[in-house]
Amino acid sequence: MINTLIKLGLSPHEANVYTAALQLGQTTALAISRKTGIKRTTVYDTLDALIARGLIELQLRGLKRYFAPTNPDQFDRLMSEQKKEYDQILPDMLALYRLNGSKSQTRLYEGFEGVKTVLEMTLREIRSGDPWYVIDDQHNWESKQELKWLEALVERRARKNIDFRIIFPDSERGRLNKKMEAAWNQKVRLIKRPIHTDITITPQRYIIHNFAPPITSIVLENSEIIETQKNLFLALWDSLEDAAAK
């Protein structure tokens, strides 16, 4: 248990003191010191840290201080808070990684799980106000598992304040997405030409998805390529706007 608590973010002293408190119930710093072999002054400091985390509560009985563990489900709250903090700093860490890493990288992902990995990574990294441009190839998601995941991805993406634009073939699915622009926080244009490959453009990467077997995703991380493809997308987007106006 102690090793697992350390993996969850407790220091070795915190893990040992918290485990002892679980075993002893309402107890004193002296009893915890005797059980763990940790100096009493260190136990007091560790208990203060655990109280601050919400894992231990202080109980006063007269002039004597007792300590008791709170419900272990407090770890759910702590891990949720850590996940939020991680999500907040992830874009900055990735920006530093790309700044100090290779100027250009190409990666290949295979299968549906590869597609999920790429799109989940893209969703995590996108920042408020960023562009996310897509040309959709009208792929039919036949698997219920695939469709359920895609719907959840769209819902999470719609909650982000980003410039999401997508070009569909002029079809039933494309027209449905056009109707759902406001609900799904997206802008849609339709093109009267067939599309056979998905393309995704974000500030971080240029992605080509091929959904014909074998399913593959090719990811390019190169600022010049990304900027060029973004400009080409916007030129196509504007031409479809002109065509719609006519």
C-alpha positions as CSV (number, residue, x, y, z in Angstrom):
1,M,0.0,0.0,0.0
2,I,2.8,2.4,0.9
3,N,4.4,2.1,-2.5
4,T,1.1,2.8,-4.2
5,L,0.5,5.9,-2.1
6,I,3.9,7.2,-3.0
7,K,3.0,6.6,-6.7
8,L,-0.2,8.6,-6.1
9,G,1.9,11.6,-5.0
10,L,2.6,11.2,-1.2
11,S,6.1,11.5,0.1
12,P,7.5,8.4,1.8
13,H,6.9,9.9,5.2
14,E,3.3,10.9,4.3
15,A,2.6,7.4,3.0
16,N,3.9,5.8,6.1
17,V,2.1,8.2,8.5
18,Y,-1.2,8.0,6.6
19,T,-1.0,4.1,6.6
20,A,-0.3,4.1,10.3
21,A,-3.3,6.4,10.9
22,L,-5.5,4.1,8.9
23,Q,-4.4,1.2,11.1
24,L,-4.6,3.0,14.4
25,G,-7.7,5.1,13.9
26,Q,-8.0,8.1,16.1
27,T,-4.5,8.4,17.5
28,T,-1.6,10.6,18.7
29,A,1.6,11.7,17.0
30,L,3.5,9.7,19.7
31,A,1.7,6.5,18.7
32,I,2.3,7.0,15.0
33,S,6.0,7.7,15.8
34,R,6.3,4.5,17.7
35,K,4.5,2.5,14.9
36,T,6.5,4.0,12.0
37,G,9.8,4.6,13.6
38,I,9.7,8.2,12.4
39,K,10.8,11.0,14.8
40,R,7.9,12.6,16.5
41,T,8.8,16.1,15.3
42,T,8.9,14.8,11.7
43,V,5.5,13.1,12.3
44,Y,4.0,16.4,13.4
45,D,5.3,18.1,10.2
46,T,4.0,15.2,8.1
47,L,0.6,15.3,9.8
48,D,0.3,19.0,9.1
49,A,1.0,18.3,5.4
50,L,-1.6,15.5,5.3
51,I,-4.2,17.8,7.0
52,A,-3.5,20.4,4.3
53,R,-4.2,17.7,1.7
54,G,-7.5,16.7,3.5
55,L,-6.3,13.2,4.3
56,I,-6.0,13.7,8.1
57,E,-8.2,15.6,10.5
58,L,-7.2,17.2,13.8
59,Q,-9.4,16.4,16.8
60,L,-8.9,18.2,20.1
61,R,-9.8,16.6,23.4
62,G,-9.1,19.0,26.2
63,L,-5.5,20.1,25.7
64,K,-4.5,16.9,23.9
65,R,-4.4,16.6,20.1
66,Y,-5.5,13.5,18.3
67,F,-5.3,12.7,14.6
68,A,-7.7,10.6,12.5
69,P,-7.7,9.6,8.8
70,T,-10.4,11.0,6.6
71,N,-12.3,8.8,4.2
72,P,-9.8,7.4,1.6
73,D,-12.1,8.5,-1.2
74,Q,-10.4,11.9,-0.7
75,F,-7.8,10.5,-3.1
76,D,-10.4,10.8,-5.9
77,R,-10.6,14.5,-5.3
78,L,-6.8,14.8,-5.1
79,M,-6.3,12.9,-8.4
80,S,-8.9,15.0,-10.1
81,E,-7.2,18.2,-8.9
82,Q,-3.8,16.9,-10.1
83,K,-5.4,16.0,-13.5
84,K,-6.7,19.5,-13.8
85,E,-3.3,21.0,-13.0
86,Y,-1.7,18.7,-15.4
87,D,-4.1,19.7,-18.2
88,Q,-3.4,23.3,-17.5
89,I,0.4,23.1,-17.9
90,L,0.4,20.4,-20.7
91,P,0.2,23.0,-23.6
92,D,3.2,24.9,-22.1
93,M,5.2,21.7,-21.7
94,L,4.4,20.7,-25.3
95,A,5.4,24.1,-26.6
96,L,8.8,23.8,-24.9
97,Y,9.1,20.2,-26.2
98,R,8.5,21.3,-29.8
99,L,10.8,24.4,-29.3
100,N,13.7,22.3,-28.2
101,G,12.9,19.1,-30.1
102,S,13.4,18.3,-33.8
103,K,12.3,21.0,-36.2
104,S,10.3,18.4,-38.2
105,Q,8.8,15.1,-37.1
106,T,6.6,12.6,-39.0
107,R,4.8,9.8,-37.2
108,L,2.6,6.9,-38.4
109,Y,-0.3,5.5,-36.3
110,E,-2.1,2.4,-37.4
111,G,-5.6,1.1,-36.7
112,F,-8.6,2.7,-35.0
113,E,-6.7,2.9,-31.8
114,G,-4.1,4.9,-33.6
115,V,-6.8,7.3,-34.8
116,K,-8.0,7.7,-31.3
117,T,-4.5,8.4,-30.0
118,V,-3.9,11.1,-32.5
119,L,-7.3,12.9,-32.0
120,E,-7.3,12.6,-28.2
121,M,-3.8,14.1,-28.2
122,T,-5.0,16.9,-30.5
123,L,-7.9,17.6,-28.2
124,R,-5.7,17.8,-25.1
125,E,-3.2,20.2,-26.7
126,I,-5.6,22.6,-28.4
127,R,-5.9,26.0,-26.7
128,S,-8.7,28.5,-26.5
129,G,-8.9,30.5,-29.7
130,D,-6.8,28.0,-31.7
131,P,-7.8,27.0,-35.2
132,W,-8.8,23.4,-35.8
133,Y,-9.6,22.8,-39.5
134,V,-10.9,19.6,-41.0
135,I,-11.7,18.2,-44.4
136,D,-13.9,15.2,-43.9
137,D,-13.9,12.2,-46.2
138,Q,-17.5,11.1,-45.3
139,H,-16.3,7.9,-43.6
140,N,-19.1,5.7,-42.2
141,W,-18.4,4.8,-38.6
142,E,-20.0,1.3,-38.6
143,S,-18.8,0.1,-35.2
144,K,-20.9,1.1,-32.2
145,Q,-17.8,1.5,-30.1
146,E,-16.2,3.8,-32.7
147,L,-19.4,5.9,-33.1
148,K,-19.8,6.2,-29.3
149,W,-16.2,7.4,-28.9
150,L,-16.6,9.9,-31.8
151,E,-19.8,11.4,-30.4
152,A,-18.1,11.8,-27.0
153,L,-15.1,13.5,-28.8
154,V,-17.4,15.9,-30.6
155,E,-19.1,16.8,-27.3
156,R,-15.8,17.5,-25.6
157,R,-14.5,19.4,-28.5
158,A,-17.7,21.5,-28.7
159,R,-17.1,22.7,-25.1
160,K,-13.8,24.2,-26.1
161,N,-13.6,27.8,-27.3
162,I,-11.8,27.1,-30.6
163,D,-12.1,28.1,-34.2
164,F,-13.4,24.8,-35.5
165,R,-14.2,24.6,-39.2
166,I,-15.0,21.6,-41.3
167,I,-15.5,21.0,-45.0
168,F,-17.9,18.1,-45.9
169,P,-18.9,16.7,-49.3
170,D,-22.4,18.0,-50.1
171,S,-24.3,15.0,-48.7
172,E,-26.9,14.1,-46.1
173,R,-24.3,13.9,-43.4
174,G,-22.7,17.1,-44.5
175,R,-26.0,18.9,-44.5
176,L,-26.8,17.5,-41.0
177,N,-23.5,18.9,-39.7
178,K,-24.4,22.2,-41.3
179,K,-27.7,22.3,-39.3
180,M,-25.8,21.4,-36.1
181,E,-23.3,24.3,-36.4
182,A,-24.5,26.1,-33.3
183,A,-25.1,23.0,-31.1
184,W,-21.7,21.6,-31.9
185,N,-19.8,24.9,-31.8
186,Q,-18.6,24.5,-35.4
187,K,-18.6,26.2,-38.8
188,V,-19.4,24.0,-41.8
189,R,-19.0,24.5,-45.6
190,L,-20.1,22.0,-48.2
191,I,-18.2,21.1,-51.4
192,K,-19.6,19.4,-54.5
193,R,-16.6,17.2,-55.0
194,P,-15.8,13.7,-53.6
195,I,-13.2,13.5,-50.8
196,H,-11.4,10.3,-50.1
197,T,-9.1,11.2,-47.2
198,D,-9.5,13.1,-43.9
199,I,-7.3,16.1,-43.3
200,T,-6.9,17.8,-39.9
201,I,-4.9,21.0,-39.4
202,T,-4.1,22.5,-36.0
203,P,-1.2,24.8,-34.8
204,Q,0.6,21.7,-33.5
205,R,0.3,19.3,-36.5
206,Y,-1.0,18.4,-39.9
207,I,-2.8,15.0,-40.0
208,I,-3.8,12.8,-42.8
209,H,-6.3,10.0,-41.9
210,N,-6.9,7.1,-44.3
211,F,-10.0,5.0,-43.2
212,A,-9.8,2.5,-46.0
213,P,-8.0,-0.7,-44.7
214,P,-5.4,-0.6,-43.4
215,I,-6.5,2.4,-41.3
216,T,-3.6,4.8,-40.8
217,S,-2.9,8.3,-39.5
218,I,0.1,10.2,-40.8
219,V,1.1,13.1,-38.5
220,L,3.5,15.8,-39.6
221,E,4.9,18.3,-37.1
222,N,6.5,21.0,-39.2
223,S,5.6,24.7,-38.8
224,E,6.1,25.5,-42.5
225,I,3.9,22.6,-43.7
226,I,1.2,23.5,-41.1
227,E,1.1,27.1,-42.1
228,T,1.0,26.3,-45.8
229,Q,-1.8,23.8,-45.4
230,K,-3.7,26.2,-43.2
231,N,-3.6,28.9,-45.9
232,L,-4.7,26.4,-48.5
233,F,-7.6,25.4,-46.3
234,L,-8.7,29.0,-45.8
235,A,-8.5,29.7,-49.5
236,L,-10.7,26.7,-50.2
237,W,-13.0,27.8,-47.4
238,D,-13.4,31.3,-48.9
239,S,-14.1,29.9,-52.3
240,L,-16.9,27.8,-51.0
241,E,-18.3,30.9,-49.3
242,D,-18.2,32.8,-52.6
243,A,-19.9,29.8,-54.3
244,A,-22.6,29.8,-51.7
245,A,-23.2,33.5,-52.1
246,K,-23.8,33.1,-55.8
